[in-house]
Amino acid sequence: MEPLFQITIKCICCEESFNTSRVRPSLKKAMKSDTDFCSYYKVINPDFYVVRVCPMCGFSTTENFAEHINDKQRAAYYEKIGSHWQYRDYGMERSAAEAMECYKLSLLTAQAVGEKDRVIAALLHHIAWLNRYEGKQQQEDRFIKFALDAYIRVYETERDSVSNARLMYLIGELNRRLGEKNEAVRWFSRVINDKKIVDASMIRAAREQWQYMREEMTGRGEQLPEEMLESSS
């Protein structure tokens, strides 16, 4: 059985229909995942096929994009991207380089039409993962920083979100990956100590990273942040 199958999408920008590939659900089980949810797959990476690129106008979306755009957004997209687009079909099997092109097109599209920070943060984070798969540490860190800034904007503007615990954990974890230890500990401590958070898996993940950092910093003789001195979580 082929790992990919085709679905038909109607572009919300030019309203033309096109085909794009998806990975069969049976092949979506990850072999392992990193602490920031980057997953690794045995056969084919479903992340390569998250972005749907319209061959006709280049408008590139994921399932998290708004379902409609208005005339002002459409005009902004054509001004920045669509008017320069030349027909290109990403609907079949994608290489790592093509997956990266699709994500960057989607990021440009999201920025052009003013998509939500949550959508933009996820795209930036995925681009960081694509760089990680390729061993491009400098580019990975660059996009992790962009993603972190966007996740913080989400936290500041969507305080009542049901996925707040995951968001706070991610902010902590991306800070940790960038070497911002005090900030990482601060965010992990929030997840652990906020009584309103009931997401057991995120509390456990934050506690594990908090403990890992404490052991790592103690082992290196580094000064512990205040949160670690005040608490023995």
N, C-alpha and C positions, 0 to 999 in steps of 0.2 A: 504493500500500500504506500502510495506517495505521501511524504510527510506534509506537503502543502496542499491546500485546496483553495479555490477561488470564491470570492464573494463579490457582489456588485454593489457599488456605492454611487449615490447621486451627489455630485459636488454641490455644496451649499453656496458656492461663489458663482460659478458659470452655469450651474444646473445641468451639466452634461453627466451622463452615467459612464462609469469605468470599472474595470475589474482590478482587484488587489488580492494578494495572497495572504492566507493565514496558516498557522501551524495547527495540525490536528490536536484536539484536546488530550488525546492519549499520550502525546509526546511532550506535554508541557510540564511534566514532573521534573523538578530540578534535582541534580545530583548533590549539590551543596549550595549554601548561600553565605555571603559575607554579612558582617554585623550591620551593614547599612542596607541590607536586603538585595544586594546585587546577586543574581542567581547564575548558576552554571549548569549547562545541559549536555547530555550525552550525544544526541543526534543532531539537533538543529535548535538554534536560539530563537524562541518566540519574540524576543525583544526586537529582533531585526525587522519584524513585520507589524509592529504596533502602529506605525505612521502610514496613513493613506494619502498618497500623492496623486492629485488629479493630473493626468498627462496633458490635458488641454490648456489649463490655466496655471498649473503649479500649486494651487491652493492645497496645503498639506495639514491634515488634522489627525487627531487621535480620538478615541471614543469619549475622552473627557472634555473635548471642545464643546462649546455651545452648539445647539442644533441648528441655529439660524444666525445669519448676520444681516445687518441693515445696510441701506444704500451708502451711508457714510463710511462704514467699515469696508464695504466692497470697494469703494473709490480709493480708500487709503491703501488697501491691499494692491490694487492695480497700479497705483502711483509708485509704490515702493518695490514691488516684485512682479506682479502680473504682466505689466507692460513690457518687461524685459524677458519674459519667459519664452523659451522655445520648446516645442513638444518633446517630452521625454517620458517614457513608460517605465515605472518602477514596479509593475504589477506581478512580475515573475520572481524567481529565486534571486535573493540579494546577497552580495558579498558584504564583508564587514565595512568596506569603504562606501558601498552604496547605502547601507543602513545608516552610516554616519551622515551622508548627504541628505537622506530623508529626514533625520532628526533635526539637522540644522535648518532645512527648509521649513519644517514644522515650527521651530523656534522663531524664525523670521516671520512666518505667517501669524503666529500668536502675538508677537510684539506689534505687528502692523495693525491688527484689528483690536488690540487692547484686551486680549484674553485675561482671565483671572490669574493672579499671582500663583495660585496653587498649580495650575496647568503649566505655567512657565517654569516653576520650580522643578516639577517632575521631569520636564524635557531636559533641563540643565543637568539634573542628576543622572538621567539615562545617558546623556552624552559623556558624562564623567565615567560611567560604567563601560561604555564602548571603548574609551581610551584605556581603561583598566584591562580589558580583555586583550588589548594590543600591547600592553606593557609600557604605555606612554605616561609615565608618572607625572611629569611636569604638566601635561595637558589635563590629566585627570584632576590634579590638585587645583588647577585654574578653574575648571568647571565645578568642582566641589565648592569652591569659594563662591562662585556665582549662585549655585543652588542654595547654599547656606543663607546668603543674603535674601534670596527670594523666599525661603521657608520662614525666615524671621519676619518678613513683611506679611506672610500669611498668618503667622501667629498673632501679629499686632492687629490685624484687620478681621480675623475670623475667630475670635476668642471662644465663642460658644460652640465651635465645631465638635462633632461627635468623635472625630479622630485626633483630638488634641493630644492625647498621650503619645501616640505614634509620632506626631509632629514634634513634640518636645523631645522625645527620645532621639529622633533624627537630627535635630539641631545640636544636641549633645554629642552624638556620634560623629557628625561631620566636623564639629569643632575639635574632637579628639584626633581625627584623621589629619587635621591641619596643624596639629601640635599646640592647639589653644587649650591647654589642660585645665586651667582655672575655669574657663567658660564651660568646658565639657562637664566638669564636676558639678558646676552650678545647675546646669540643665538636667543632668541625671538625678541630682538630689531633689529637684522639683518633682520629677515623675515619681520618685520613691516616696516622698513625704506629703504630697498633695492628697488630702483625704477624699477629694472629689473624684480622683482617678481610680477607676475600678477595673481597668484593663490589666488583668493578671499577667499576660504575656509581655506587655510593655514594661510593667513594673519589674518583672523578673529580668528582662533584657537590660534595663537601666541599672539594676542592682549588680548584675554580672559585670557590666562595663565599669561601674563605680569601683567594685572590688578589684578588678583587674588593674585599673589605674592606680589604686592605692598600693597594691603589691609592687607594681612596676616602679612607682615613684619612691617608695620606701627602699626598694632594692638598689636604686640608684643614688640614694642619699639626698633626694630632692626634697625641698620644703613642701609640705602638704598644704593644700588650700584650706581656708577656714572651715568650709563645710565638712571636710574630712576630720578636722580636729574636734569639731563640735559634736559629731555624730559617729557612731560605730555601725552605721547601716551596712 
